[in-house]
Amino acid sequence: MNIDGLNTLACTKAMSEVSGAVRVYPLPHMAVVKDLVPDLTNFYAQHASIEPWLQTVSPTPQKEWKQSHAASS
């Protein structure tokens, strides 16, 4: 959210960093659904398009993926 004119995470912004009344606004570059809740549709579409997860060419195992020391070098 935008706190006192700076885009930041509210959970990391200390009250000591803010002087006087705290001004809280939604992020300026995102459409607002309600109150301070942004529409994340575009964000999730962009996230999926870059595929930021591990990918493999090996077949999917029945139980779980095993990692060896040799494969992590």
N, CA, C and O atoms as a GROMACS GRO file, in nm:
protein
  292
    1MET      N    1   0.083  -0.117   0.000
    1MET     CA    2   0.000   0.000   0.000
    1MET      C    3   0.087   0.123   0.000
    1MET      O    4   0.209   0.114   0.017
    2ASN      N    5   0.027   0.235  -0.019
    2ASN     CA    6   0.099   0.362  -0.022
    2ASN      C    7   0.080   0.428   0.114
    2ASN      O    8  -0.031   0.466   0.152
    3ILE      N    9   0.189   0.440   0.187
    3ILE     CA   10   0.184   0.500   0.321
    3ILE      C   11   0.266   0.628   0.319
    3ILE      O   12   0.386   0.626   0.293
    4ASP      N   13   0.199   0.737   0.345
    4ASP     CA   14   0.262   0.870   0.344
    4ASP      C   15   0.339   0.898   0.215
    4ASP      O   16   0.447   0.956   0.217
    5GLY      N   17   0.282   0.856   0.102
    5GLY     CA   18   0.341   0.886  -0.028
    5GLY      C   19   0.445   0.787  -0.076
    5GLY      O   20   0.500   0.806  -0.184
    6LEU      N   21   0.473   0.681   0.000
    6LEU     CA   22   0.571   0.580  -0.041
    6LEU      C   23   0.505   0.443  -0.053
    6LEU      O   24   0.434   0.401   0.038
    7ASN      N   25   0.527   0.374  -0.165
    7ASN     CA   26   0.476   0.238  -0.180
    7ASN      C   27   0.560   0.147  -0.092
    7ASN      O   28   0.682   0.142  -0.106
    8THR      N   29   0.496   0.075  -0.002
    8THR     CA   30   0.569  -0.009   0.094
    8THR      C   31   0.480  -0.120   0.146
    8THR      O   32   0.359  -0.120   0.124
    9LEU      N   33   0.541  -0.213   0.216
    9LEU     CA   34   0.466  -0.318   0.284
    9LEU      C   35   0.427  -0.265   0.422
    9LEU      O   36   0.513  -0.222   0.499
   10ALA      N   37   0.299  -0.269   0.453
   10ALA     CA   38   0.253  -0.216   0.581
   10ALA      C   39   0.312  -0.293   0.698
   10ALA      O   40   0.332  -0.236   0.806
   11CYS      N   41   0.340  -0.421   0.679
   11CYS     CA   42   0.392  -0.503   0.789
   11CYS      C   43   0.537  -0.469   0.823
   11CYS      O   44   0.587  -0.509   0.928
   12THR      N   45   0.606  -0.397   0.734
   12THR     CA   46   0.745  -0.361   0.762
   12THR      C   47   0.764  -0.213   0.793
   12THR      O   48   0.875  -0.170   0.822
   13LYS      N   49   0.658  -0.137   0.787
   13LYS     CA   50   0.666   0.008   0.811
   13LYS      C   51   0.646   0.034   0.960
   13LYS      O   52   0.540   0.004   1.015
   14ALA      N   53   0.747   0.088   1.025
   14ALA     CA   54   0.739   0.116   1.169
   14ALA      C   55   0.665   0.247   1.193
   14ALA      O   56   0.675   0.340   1.113
   15MET      N   57   0.591   0.254   1.301
   15MET     CA   58   0.520   0.377   1.335
   15MET      C   59   0.617   0.491   1.361
   15MET      O   60   0.583   0.608   1.340
   16SER      N   61   0.738   0.459   1.405
   16SER     CA   62   0.838   0.563   1.431
   16SER      C   63   0.886   0.630   1.302
   16SER      O   64   0.943   0.740   1.306
   17GLU      N   65   0.864   0.565   1.186
   17GLU     CA   66   0.903   0.621   1.057
   17GLU      C   67   0.802   0.722   1.004
   17GLU      O   68   0.829   0.792   0.907
   18VAL      N   69   0.686   0.730   1.068
   18VAL     CA   70   0.580   0.817   1.022
   18VAL      C   71   0.558   0.927   1.125
   18VAL      O   72   0.543   0.900   1.244
   19SER      N   73   0.558   1.051   1.077
   19SER     CA   74   0.535   1.162   1.170
   19SER      C   75   0.394   1.216   1.150
   19SER      O   76   0.350   1.235   1.036
   20GLY      N   77   0.325   1.239   1.259
   20GLY     CA   78   0.189   1.293   1.252
   20GLY      C   79   0.088   1.188   1.210
   20GLY      O   80   0.107   1.069   1.235
   21ALA      N   81  -0.019   1.233   1.147
   21ALA     CA   82  -0.124   1.142   1.103
   21ALA      C   83  -0.073   1.053   0.990
   21ALA      O   84   0.002   1.098   0.904
   22VAL      N   85  -0.112   0.929   0.991
   22VAL     CA   86  -0.070   0.833   0.889
   22VAL      C   87  -0.169   0.839   0.773
   22VAL      O   88  -0.289   0.822   0.792
   23ARG      N   89  -0.117   0.864   0.653
   23ARG     CA   90  -0.200   0.868   0.533
   23ARG      C   91  -0.179   0.737   0.457
   23ARG      O   92  -0.068   0.707   0.413
   24VAL      N   93  -0.286   0.660   0.442
   24VAL     CA   94  -0.279   0.529   0.377
   24VAL      C   95  -0.368   0.530   0.253
   24VAL      O   96  -0.486   0.566   0.259
   25TYR      N   97  -0.308   0.491   0.139
   25TYR     CA   98  -0.380   0.488   0.011
   25TYR      C   99  -0.352   0.355  -0.058
   25TYR      O  100  -0.253   0.288  -0.026
   26PRO      N  101  -0.438   0.316  -0.154
   26PRO     CA  102  -0.406   0.196  -0.233
   26PRO      C  103  -0.288   0.225  -0.325
   26PRO      O  104  -0.253   0.341  -0.347
   27LEU      N  105  -0.228   0.122  -0.379
   27LEU     CA  106  -0.116   0.140  -0.472
   27LEU      C  107  -0.164   0.216  -0.595
   27LEU      O  108  -0.268   0.183  -0.651
   28PRO      N  109  -0.089   0.317  -0.637
   28PRO     CA  110  -0.135   0.402  -0.746
   28PRO      C  111  -0.139   0.336  -0.884
   28PRO      O  112  -0.213   0.382  -0.971
   29HIS      N  113  -0.064   0.230  -0.906
   29HIS     CA  114  -0.058   0.167  -1.038
   29HIS      C  115  -0.152   0.048  -1.053
   29HIS      O  116  -0.148  -0.021  -1.154
   30MET      N  117  -0.236   0.024  -0.952
   30MET     CA  118  -0.326  -0.091  -0.959
   30MET      C  119  -0.471  -0.047  -0.941
   30MET      O  120  -0.500   0.044  -0.863
   31ALA      N  121  -0.561  -0.112  -1.013
   31ALA     CA  122  -0.704  -0.084  -0.998
   31ALA      C  123  -0.751  -0.134  -0.862
   31ALA      O  124  -0.704  -0.237  -0.814
   32VAL      N  125  -0.842  -0.063  -0.801
   32VAL     CA  126  -0.890  -0.097  -0.667
   32VAL      C  127  -1.023  -0.170  -0.677
   32VAL      O  128  -1.115  -0.125  -0.747
   33VAL      N  129  -1.034  -0.284  -0.607
   33VAL     CA  130  -1.158  -0.359  -0.601
   33VAL      C  131  -1.248  -0.297  -0.494
   33VAL      O  132  -1.364  -0.266  -0.519
   34LYS      N  133  -1.191  -0.280  -0.375
   34LYS     CA  134  -1.265  -0.220  -0.264
   34LYS      C  135  -1.166  -0.177  -0.158
   34LYS      O  136  -1.071  -0.250  -0.128
   35ASP      N  137  -1.186  -0.059  -0.100
   35ASP     CA  138  -1.101  -0.004   0.004
   35ASP      C  139  -0.954  -0.005  -0.042
   35ASP      O  140  -0.919   0.068  -0.134
   36LEU      N  141  -0.869  -0.086   0.021
   36LEU     CA  142  -0.727  -0.094  -0.015
   36LEU      C  143  -0.693  -0.221  -0.091
   36LEU      O  144  -0.575  -0.252  -0.110
   37VAL      N  145  -0.794  -0.296  -0.134
   37VAL     CA  146  -0.772  -0.425  -0.201
   37VAL      C  147  -0.755  -0.403  -0.352
   37VAL      O  148  -0.849  -0.361  -0.419
   38PRO      N  149  -0.634  -0.431  -0.405
   38PRO     CA  150  -0.612  -0.412  -0.549
   38PRO      C  151  -0.661  -0.532  -0.630
   38PRO      O  152  -0.672  -0.643  -0.578
   39ASP      N  153  -0.690  -0.508  -0.757
   39ASP     CA  154  -0.726  -0.615  -0.849
   39ASP      C  155  -0.596  -0.680  -0.895
   39ASP      O  156  -0.517  -0.617  -0.965
   40LEU      N  157  -0.572  -0.804  -0.857
   40LEU     CA  158  -0.447  -0.874  -0.887
   40LEU      C  159  -0.454  -0.961  -1.013
   40LEU      O  160  -0.363  -1.040  -1.038
   41THR      N  161  -0.560  -0.947  -1.090
   41THR     CA  162  -0.577  -1.029  -1.211
   41THR      C  163  -0.457  -1.014  -1.305
   41THR      O  164  -0.402  -1.114  -1.350
   42ASN      N  165  -0.418  -0.892  -1.333
   42ASN     CA  166  -0.306  -0.868  -1.424
   42ASN      C  167  -0.175  -0.920  -1.364
   42ASN      O  168  -0.093  -0.976  -1.436
   43PHE      N  169  -0.155  -0.901  -1.235
   43PHE     CA  170  -0.034  -0.950  -1.169
   43PHE      C  171  -0.021  -1.102  -1.184
   43PHE      O  172   0.085  -1.152  -1.219
   44TYR      N  173  -0.130  -1.174  -1.156
   44TYR     CA  174  -0.125  -1.320  -1.166
   44TYR      C  175  -0.105  -1.366  -1.310
   44TYR      O  176  -0.039  -1.467  -1.334
   45ALA      N  177  -0.162  -1.294  -1.406
   45ALA     CA  178  -0.142  -1.330  -1.547
   45ALA      C  179   0.004  -1.311  -1.586
   45ALA      O  180   0.061  -1.396  -1.655
   46GLN      N  181   0.065  -1.201  -1.543
   46GLN     CA  182   0.207  -1.178  -1.573
   46GLN      C  183   0.294  -1.282  -1.503
   46GLN      O  184   0.391  -1.331  -1.561
   47HIS      N  185   0.261  -1.315  -1.380
   47HIS     CA  186   0.336  -1.414  -1.303
   47HIS      C  187   0.334  -1.549  -1.373
   47HIS      O  188   0.437  -1.615  -1.385
   48ALA      N  189   0.218  -1.591  -1.419
   48ALA     CA  190   0.206  -1.720  -1.487
   48ALA      C  191   0.277  -1.719  -1.622
   48ALA      O  192   0.329  -1.822  -1.664
   49SER      N  193   0.280  -1.604  -1.689
   49SER     CA  194   0.341  -1.599  -1.822
   49SER      C  195   0.492  -1.616  -1.817
   49SER      O  196   0.551  -1.663  -1.914
   50ILE      N  197   0.556  -1.579  -1.708
   50ILE     CA  198   0.702  -1.596  -1.699
   50ILE      C  199   0.741  -1.730  -1.639
   50ILE      O  200   0.859  -1.765  -1.638
   51GLU      N  201   0.644  -1.806  -1.587
   51GLU     CA  202   0.666  -1.939  -1.530
   51GLU      C  203   0.784  -1.942  -1.432
   51GLU      O  204   0.885  -2.009  -1.459
   52PRO      N  205   0.774  -1.872  -1.320
   52PRO     CA  206   0.886  -1.863  -1.226
   52PRO      C  207   0.895  -1.981  -1.128
   52PRO      O  208   0.916  -1.962  -1.009
   53TRP      N  209   0.879  -2.101  -1.180
   53TRP     CA  210   0.890  -2.218  -1.095
   53TRP      C  211   0.985  -2.317  -1.160
   53TRP      O  212   1.018  -2.306  -1.278
   54LEU      N  213   1.028  -2.414  -1.083
   54LEU     CA  214   1.121  -2.515  -1.135
   54LEU      C  215   1.053  -2.597  -1.242
   54LEU      O  216   0.936  -2.633  -1.230
   55GLN      N  217   1.127  -2.626  -1.348
   55GLN     CA  218   1.075  -2.704  -1.459
   55GLN      C  219   1.172  -2.817  -1.487
   55GLN      O  220   1.293  -2.801  -1.471
   56THR      N  221   1.119  -2.929  -1.529
   56THR     CA  222   1.203  -3.045  -1.556
   56THR      C  223   1.155  -3.117  -1.682
   56THR      O  224   1.041  -3.099  -1.725
   57VAL      N  225   1.243  -3.197  -1.739
   57VAL     CA  226   1.206  -3.278  -1.855
   57VAL      C  227   1.188  -3.424  -1.814
   57VAL      O  228   1.147  -3.507  -1.895
   58SER      N  229   1.218  -3.456  -1.689
   58SER     CA  230   1.202  -3.594  -1.642
   58SER      C  231   1.055  -3.622  -1.612
   58SER      O  232   0.978  -3.530  -1.583
   59PRO      N  233   1.016  -3.750  -1.619
   59PRO     CA  234   0.876  -3.783  -1.593
   59PRO      C  235   0.838  -3.757  -1.446
   59PRO      O  236   0.922  -3.764  -1.357
   60THR      N  237   0.713  -3.727  -1.424
   60THR     CA  238   0.664  -3.700  -1.289
   60THR      C  239   0.663  -3.830  -1.209
   60THR      O  240   0.606  -3.929  -1.254
   61PRO      N  241   0.725  -3.829  -1.090
   61PRO     CA  242   0.727  -3.951  -1.008
   61PRO      C  243   0.590  -3.976  -0.945
   61PRO      O  244   0.507  -3.886  -0.935
   62GLN      N  245   0.568  -4.101  -0.902
   62GLN     CA  246   0.439  -4.135  -0.841
   62GLN      C  247   0.426  -4.073  -0.702
   62GLN      O  248   0.316  -4.036  -0.661
   63LYS      N  249   0.539  -4.063  -0.628
   63LYS     CA  250   0.532  -4.018  -0.490
   63LYS      C  251   0.586  -3.877  -0.470
   63LYS      O  252   0.510  -3.786  -0.436
   64GLU      N  253   0.716  -3.859  -0.489
   64GLU     CA  254   0.777  -3.729  -0.464
   64GLU      C  255   0.904  -3.714  -0.546
   64GLU      O  256   0.960  -3.813  -0.594
   65TRP      N  257   0.949  -3.591  -0.562
   65TRP     CA  258   1.073  -3.565  -0.634
   65TRP      C  259   1.190  -3.589  -0.539
   65TRP      O  260   1.190  -3.540  -0.426
   66LYS      N  261   1.290  -3.663  -0.584
   66LYS     CA  262   1.410  -3.689  -0.505
   66LYS      C  263   1.522  -3.600  -0.558
   66LYS      O  264   1.536  -3.582  -0.679
   67GLN      N  265   1.601  -3.544  -0.469
   67GLN     CA  266   1.713  -3.459  -0.506
   67GLN      C  267   1.842  -3.525  -0.461
   67GLN      O  268   1.853  -3.564  -0.344
   68SER      N  269   1.939  -3.538  -0.549
   68SER     CA  270   2.066  -3.597  -0.513
   68SER      C  271   2.172  -3.487  -0.502
   68SER      O  272   2.153  -3.378  -0.556
   69HIS      N  273   2.282  -3.514  -0.433
   69HIS     CA  274   2.390  -3.417  -0.424
   69HIS      C  275   2.452  -3.392  -0.562
   69HIS      O  276   2.493  -3.279  -0.592
   70ALA      N  277   2.459  -3.493  -0.644
   70ALA     CA  278   2.518  -3.479  -0.776
   70ALA      C  279   2.436  -3.385  -0.865
   70ALA      O  280   2.492  -3.310  -0.945
   71ALA      N  281   2.307  -3.389  -0.851
   71ALA     CA  282   2.220  -3.306  -0.935
   71ALA      C  283   2.221  -3.159  -0.893
   71ALA      O  284   2.187  -3.072  -0.973
   72SER      N  285   2.260  -3.130  -0.770
   72SER     CA  286   2.257  -2.991  -0.723
   72SER      C  287   2.388  -2.917  -0.749
   72SER      O  288   2.397  -2.798  -0.718
   73SER      N  289   2.489  -2.983  -0.804
   73SER     CA  290   2.617  -2.918  -0.830
   73SER      C  291   2.614  -2.834  -0.954
   73SER      O  292   2.714  -2.772  -0.990
   0.00000   0.00000   0.00000
